[in-house]
Amino acid sequence: MSTLKADAVTSAQDNTALTLSGTGTGGVKVNDFFVQTKGADIASGTTLTLGKDGNQFDVTGTTTITGIATQGIGSYVTLHFDGILTFTHHSTNLILPGAANITTAAGDIAVMYEYASADWRCVSYTKASGEAVVAATAGFTLATEQATTSGTSVTFGSIPAGTKMIIVQFVGVSFSGTADGLVQIGDSGGIETSGYTSMAGKDGALQAGTTSFLVMIMGSSSVLQGQMMLTLEDASNFTWVATQHFGDNVNTPLWYGAGQKSLSAELTQVKISGGTFDAGAINILYQ
């Protein structure tokens, strides 16, 4: 075993890369503290171009960043943001926590790793405020309430990718006193009309549903009050499970039921139909 001791080690006068290679499984060890060089400040730009004078940079300006130019595969750099800008997520070029854009603030710090040429992944993002970049539990988003005073159906579309829970709310909904309500779900290919497993019940007696809807809301000749919860059971085959719990102005016991349906892709829409609406409102919350 040999030991090299020197005050300075340089590669060559042309400033080519210096490579230190360990042998076997030993690797290269640093037995003292390791200091990385801070490069000159970098102005933000659509494609952020890093300097070659260090691995840590202050990013100035407010221009939206959608990519980072190559620095060399395997590079780690630390970016300290000096102001507010949009750091834009991309599925390969600029992978950010939560697969979502980040609005930076002065003092935010991002540690970036270049895993392929000009393809970067954020391995750590710290907000100056101390807030989490991705909330541990996302809150519900409330859609726009739909009045049910006319028409035969209400469809809530544009439910975002990644949704795992949906609550359908019924507030004084009536189908002209002549029909029960039906709930169907669908993906980008449209509303599914078959293949559901469903049941609806009252007074402890379950009634088998059909295969054309998720859950039948037993609401003929009554005004419905209640909610239905849909939860994603298996993200690999997009199976949704529903439970309902309703009261009305006619039947003292509560209606209840359950259903199941597997889609071909992510759920994007929920449809409520069954008769001609004449009262009430429907809304959904999703998470």
Secondary structure as a PSIPRED ss2 file (coil, helix, strand):
# PSIPRED VFORMAT (PSIPRED V4.0)

   1 M C   1.000  0.000  0.000
   2 S C   1.000  0.000  0.000
   3 T C   1.000  0.000  0.000
   4 L C   1.000  0.000  0.000
   5 K C   1.000  0.000  0.000
   6 A C   1.000  0.000  0.000
   7 D C   1.000  0.000  0.000
   8 A C   1.000  0.000  0.000
   9 V C   1.000  0.000  0.000
  10 T C   1.000  0.000  0.000
  11 S C   1.000  0.000  0.000
  12 A C   1.000  0.000  0.000
  13 Q C   1.000  0.000  0.000
  14 D C   1.000  0.000  0.000
  15 N C   1.000  0.000  0.000
  16 T C   1.000  0.000  0.000
  17 A C   1.000  0.000  0.000
  18 L C   1.000  0.000  0.000
  19 T C   1.000  0.000  0.000
  20 L C   1.000  0.000  0.000
  21 S C   1.000  0.000  0.000
  22 G C   1.000  0.000  0.000
  23 T C   1.000  0.000  0.000
  24 G C   1.000  0.000  0.000
  25 T C   1.000  0.000  0.000
  26 G C   1.000  0.000  0.000
  27 G C   1.000  0.000  0.000
  28 V C   1.000  0.000  0.000
  29 K C   1.000  0.000  0.000
  30 V C   1.000  0.000  0.000
  31 N C   1.000  0.000  0.000
  32 D C   1.000  0.000  0.000
  33 F C   1.000  0.000  0.000
  34 F C   1.000  0.000  0.000
  35 V C   1.000  0.000  0.000
  36 Q C   1.000  0.000  0.000
  37 T C   1.000  0.000  0.000
  38 K E   0.000  0.000  1.000
  39 G C   1.000  0.000  0.000
  40 A C   1.000  0.000  0.000
  41 D C   1.000  0.000  0.000
  42 I E   0.000  0.000  1.000
  43 A E   0.000  0.000  1.000
  44 S C   1.000  0.000  0.000
  45 G C   1.000  0.000  0.000
  46 T C   1.000  0.000  0.000
  47 T E   0.000  0.000  1.000
  48 L E   0.000  0.000  1.000
  49 T C   1.000  0.000  0.000
  50 L C   1.000  0.000  0.000
  51 G C   1.000  0.000  0.000
  52 K C   1.000  0.000  0.000
  53 D C   1.000  0.000  0.000
  54 G C   1.000  0.000  0.000
  55 N C   1.000  0.000  0.000
  56 Q E   0.000  0.000  1.000
  57 F E   0.000  0.000  1.000
  58 D E   0.000  0.000  1.000
  59 V E   0.000  0.000  1.000
  60 T E   0.000  0.000  1.000
  61 G C   1.000  0.000  0.000
  62 T C   1.000  0.000  0.000
  63 T C   1.000  0.000  0.000
  64 T C   1.000  0.000  0.000
  65 I E   0.000  0.000  1.000
  66 T C   1.000  0.000  0.000
  67 G E   0.000  0.000  1.000
  68 I E   0.000  0.000  1.000
  69 A C   1.000  0.000  0.000
  70 T C   1.000  0.000  0.000
  71 Q C   1.000  0.000  0.000
  72 G C   1.000  0.000  0.000
  73 I C   1.000  0.000  0.000
  74 G C   1.000  0.000  0.000
  75 S C   1.000  0.000  0.000
  76 Y E   0.000  0.000  1.000
  77 V E   0.000  0.000  1.000
  78 T E   0.000  0.000  1.000
  79 L E   0.000  0.000  1.000
  80 H E   0.000  0.000  1.000
  81 F E   0.000  0.000  1.000
  82 D C   1.000  0.000  0.000
  83 G C   1.000  0.000  0.000
  84 I C   1.000  0.000  0.000
  85 L C   1.000  0.000  0.000
  86 T E   0.000  0.000  1.000
  87 F E   0.000  0.000  1.000
  88 T C   1.000  0.000  0.000
  89 H C   1.000  0.000  0.000
  90 H C   1.000  0.000  0.000
  91 S C   1.000  0.000  0.000
  92 T C   1.000  0.000  0.000
  93 N C   1.000  0.000  0.000
  94 L E   0.000  0.000  1.000
  95 I E   0.000  0.000  1.000
  96 L C   1.000  0.000  0.000
  97 P H   0.000  1.000  0.000
  98 G H   0.000  1.000  0.000
  99 A H   0.000  1.000  0.000
 100 A C   1.000  0.000  0.000
 101 N C   1.000  0.000  0.000
 102 I E   0.000  0.000  1.000
 103 T E   0.000  0.000  1.000
 104 T C   1.000  0.000  0.000
 105 A C   1.000  0.000  0.000
 106 A C   1.000  0.000  0.000
 107 G C   1.000  0.000  0.000
 108 D C   1.000  0.000  0.000
 109 I E   0.000  0.000  1.000
 110 A E   0.000  0.000  1.000
 111 V E   0.000  0.000  1.000
 112 M E   0.000  0.000  1.000
 113 Y E   0.000  0.000  1.000
 114 E E   0.000  0.000  1.000
 115 Y E   0.000  0.000  1.000
 116 A E   0.000  0.000  1.000
 117 S C   1.000  0.000  0.000
 118 A C   1.000  0.000  0.000
 119 D E   0.000  0.000  1.000
 120 W E   0.000  0.000  1.000
 121 R E   0.000  0.000  1.000
 122 C E   0.000  0.000  1.000
 123 V E   0.000  0.000  1.000
 124 S E   0.000  0.000  1.000
 125 Y E   0.000  0.000  1.000
 126 T E   0.000  0.000  1.000
 127 K C   1.000  0.000  0.000
 128 A C   1.000  0.000  0.000
 129 S C   1.000  0.000  0.000
 130 G C   1.000  0.000  0.000
 131 E C   1.000  0.000  0.000
 132 A C   1.000  0.000  0.000
 133 V C   1.000  0.000  0.000
 134 V C   1.000  0.000  0.000
 135 A C   1.000  0.000  0.000
 136 A C   1.000  0.000  0.000
 137 T C   1.000  0.000  0.000
 138 A C   1.000  0.000  0.000
 139 G C   1.000  0.000  0.000
 140 F C   1.000  0.000  0.000
 141 T E   0.000  0.000  1.000
 142 L E   0.000  0.000  1.000
 143 A C   1.000  0.000  0.000
 144 T C   1.000  0.000  0.000
 145 E C   1.000  0.000  0.000
 146 Q E   0.000  0.000  1.000
 147 A E   0.000  0.000  1.000
 148 T C   1.000  0.000  0.000
 149 T C   1.000  0.000  0.000
 150 S C   1.000  0.000  0.000
 151 G C   1.000  0.000  0.000
 152 T C   1.000  0.000  0.000
 153 S E   0.000  0.000  1.000
 154 V E   0.000  0.000  1.000
 155 T E   0.000  0.000  1.000
 156 F E   0.000  0.000  1.000
 157 G C   1.000  0.000  0.000
 158 S C   1.000  0.000  0.000
 159 I C   1.000  0.000  0.000
 160 P C   1.000  0.000  0.000
 161 A C   1.000  0.000  0.000
 162 G C   1.000  0.000  0.000
 163 T C   1.000  0.000  0.000
 164 K C   1.000  0.000  0.000
 165 M E   0.000  0.000  1.000
 166 I E   0.000  0.000  1.000
 167 I E   0.000  0.000  1.000
 168 V E   0.000  0.000  1.000
 169 Q E   0.000  0.000  1.000
 170 F E   0.000  0.000  1.000
 171 V E   0.000  0.000  1.000
 172 G E   0.000  0.000  1.000
 173 V E   0.000  0.000  1.000
 174 S E   0.000  0.000  1.000
 175 F C   1.000  0.000  0.000
 176 S C   1.000  0.000  0.000
 177 G C   1.000  0.000  0.000
 178 T C   1.000  0.000  0.000
 179 A C   1.000  0.000  0.000
 180 D C   1.000  0.000  0.000
 181 G E   0.000  0.000  1.000
 182 L E   0.000  0.000  1.000
 183 V E   0.000  0.000  1.000
 184 Q E   0.000  0.000  1.000
 185 I E   0.000  0.000  1.000
 186 G E   0.000  0.000  1.000
 187 D E   0.000  0.000  1.000
 188 S C   1.000  0.000  0.000
 189 G C   1.000  0.000  0.000
 190 G E   0.000  0.000  1.000
 191 I E   0.000  0.000  1.000
 192 E C   1.000  0.000  0.000
 193 T C   1.000  0.000  0.000
 194 S C   1.000  0.000  0.000
 195 G C   1.000  0.000  0.000
 196 Y C   1.000  0.000  0.000
 197 T E   0.000  0.000  1.000
 198 S E   0.000  0.000  1.000
 199 M E   0.000  0.000  1.000
 200 A E   0.000  0.000  1.000
 201 G E   0.000  0.000  1.000
 202 K E   0.000  0.000  1.000
 203 D C   1.000  0.000  0.000
 204 G C   1.000  0.000  0.000
 205 A E   0.000  0.000  1.000
 206 L E   0.000  0.000  1.000
 207 Q E   0.000  0.000  1.000
 208 A E   0.000  0.000  1.000
 209 G C   1.000  0.000  0.000
 210 T C   1.000  0.000  0.000
 211 T C   1.000  0.000  0.000
 212 S C   1.000  0.000  0.000
 213 F C   1.000  0.000  0.000
 214 L C   1.000  0.000  0.000
 215 V E   0.000  0.000  1.000
 216 M E   0.000  0.000  1.000
 217 I E   0.000  0.000  1.000
 218 M C   1.000  0.000  0.000
 219 G C   1.000  0.000  0.000
 220 S C   1.000  0.000  0.000
 221 S C   1.000  0.000  0.000
 222 S C   1.000  0.000  0.000
 223 V C   1.000  0.000  0.000
 224 L E   0.000  0.000  1.000
 225 Q E   0.000  0.000  1.000
 226 G E   0.000  0.000  1.000
 227 Q E   0.000  0.000  1.000
 228 M E   0.000  0.000  1.000
 229 M E   0.000  0.000  1.000
 230 L E   0.000  0.000  1.000
 231 T E   0.000  0.000  1.000
 232 L E   0.000  0.000  1.000
 233 E E   0.000  0.000  1.000
 234 D E   0.000  0.000  1.000
 235 A C   1.000  0.000  0.000
 236 S C   1.000  0.000  0.000
 237 N C   1.000  0.000  0.000
 238 F C   1.000  0.000  0.000
 239 T E   0.000  0.000  1.000
 240 W E   0.000  0.000  1.000
 241 V E   0.000  0.000  1.000
 242 A E   0.000  0.000  1.000
 243 T E   0.000  0.000  1.000
 244 Q E   0.000  0.000  1.000
 245 H E   0.000  0.000  1.000
 246 F E   0.000  0.000  1.000
 247 G E   0.000  0.000  1.000
 248 D E   0.000  0.000  1.000
 249 N C   1.000  0.000  0.000
 250 V C   1.000  0.000  0.000
 251 N C   1.000  0.000  0.000
 252 T C   1.000  0.000  0.000
 253 P C   1.000  0.000  0.000
 254 L C   1.000  0.000  0.000
 255 W E   0.000  0.000  1.000
 256 Y E   0.000  0.000  1.000
 257 G E   0.000  0.000  1.000
 258 A E   0.000  0.000  1.000
 259 G E   0.000  0.000  1.000
 260 Q E   0.000  0.000  1.000
 261 K E   0.000  0.000  1.000
 262 S E   0.000  0.000  1.000
 263 L C   1.000  0.000  0.000
 264 S C   1.000  0.000  0.000
 265 A C   1.000  0.000  0.000
 266 E C   1.000  0.000  0.000
 267 L C   1.000  0.000  0.000
 268 T C   1.000  0.000  0.000
 269 Q E   0.000  0.000  1.000
 270 V E   0.000  0.000  1.000
 271 K E   0.000  0.000  1.000
 272 I E   0.000  0.000  1.000
 273 S E   0.000  0.000  1.000
 274 G C   1.000  0.000  0.000
 275 G C   1.000  0.000  0.000
 276 T C   1.000  0.000  0.000
 277 F C   1.000  0.000  0.000
 278 D C   1.000  0.000  0.000
 279 A E   0.000  0.000  1.000
 280 G E   0.000  0.000  1.000
 281 A E   0.000  0.000  1.000
 282 I E   0.000  0.000  1.000
 283 N E   0.000  0.000  1.000
 284 I E   0.000  0.000  1.000
 285 L E   0.000  0.000  1.000
 286 Y E   0.000  0.000  1.000
 287 Q C   1.000  0.000  0.000
